[in-house]
């Protein structure tokens, strides 16, 4: 069953490490965007009924609950098997949580990033660990019991001890799902610019090395596994049965349709991308369509999954050279016709994917 992604690229603040087109924009732009988004969803010719919906951003939880409801009313298929809302901790009230549940949301993905105050302040986020704990209780009380916590390994000021603190909080709060991203500082983010220019405001000098970030990530993999939250994709971990049904569609090449700025769609054959910037989205400039190369994509997208992929005989032949090179280097392993990344391969996955992309 296909999925629906809705992009809401507005945030209360611009995080220092963020290089997305999302951010803080004038109020009137937000209103115009909402109208354009509603038009785009209304104009869509539904050939199927979606069973998953994902509202991402940006910070779609900042939408007024009635606006969020109105937007979801345009999507067929409620109650969906999975409907996720990305939320920034800090303003989740019982009223909002009840309205989200009433609109069909059963899963909330919280952009926590860290439970350590010093690290949070340097990202520009204003919540605390206590805020997150309180708001998870609010979500539970509203009947939303499928919670994801996003964490970032490699934040400025992060140490082994502070990373352990964040994972202790995960243990205490017992979410169903955790995402762990290894921070790659982009030159265009405020943190990236500070790194280039040698400033001190966002803690650029205090950013862990790539090796430390990889160690933090590996520590998280072990710690989460011990909590029963197993890795099923490079950055995603879940209790059994709580793997994100929507996101799994991306990695298993199932169809989905995306609405809004920078949203992607895939109908099983063609990929489509909406314009990245809000202004271009509003004027309709720069929409692109591409034929998908499914065999290549199965390799560099499917290999993200811990379950790996089962290449067809012609794929084993076609990718024989890189497969054997990575098997010899210990970055890939094979088992009964399944090919998957090793633990070391996960850390060097970009290199592996690049090789398959270049063929
Ligand atoms: S990291 Fe998320 S919340 Fe922060 S500015 Fe970027 S999109 Fe917004």
Boltz pocket constraint, residues with backbone or C-beta under 6 A from the ligand:
constraints:
  - pocket:
      binder: B
      contacts: [[A, 10], [A, 11], [A, 13], [A, 14], [A, 15], [A, 18], [A, 19], [A, 20], [A, 22], [A, 23], [A, 57], [A, 58], [A, 59], [A, 88], [A, 111]]
      max_distance: 6.0
